[in-house]
């Protein structure tokens, strides 16, 4: 296993993600809004009173966008690595799917069309549980069709 190299931002980001996603953070946010609403009559609903909540929520939203994006990027990378490991370790899978997230949109569309064709082949076989690798789908379908014709 790799030795973990820690840095302040990584540690803070992990802590902040966990903290802001908690029930306590939600209750604190509600509490701040309630306090702000209660103080409205005290400050005669002034522009400054409104500016306080607007500025506060804008700053929090701005910072949370980056925090959420960092957490999503880390989670997405971990999921991709897990899927890559599954693809690389399974005998019947196509290795061309490893790091598929690096393909262009056009290349992904091309693969999508291939899987539509693969689905059509599976429907012709009347057995949707059959699997094919991307490299061998047409050949497998032809062999199965020929075998089926011989048996019938």
C-alpha angles and dihedrals in degrees: 000000000000119000110247114243107204129197134181096253093050092049093045092046092051091047093046093047091052093043097048092046093056131103089241091059090051091050091048090052091051089047092053091051092048091050090048091051093047091051092052095091091044090058094036090243088286127181089253090054090053092043091057094060093039093051093043095050092044093053093046092047092048093052094042092056090063094042093050092046092052091049092048092048091051092046092046092050091050092050092048091051092050091049091046089053091051092049094046094047100045115088097214099049129096114248090209087080092066109107091006088151088075093064122104121254089254092053091049090051089052091053090046090056089049091055090050086056090047090053090051090052091050091051091052089055090054089225114097091180092071114105131210133187115232089247097053107032100108093043092048091050093051092049092049092047092050092047091049091050091052093051094048 
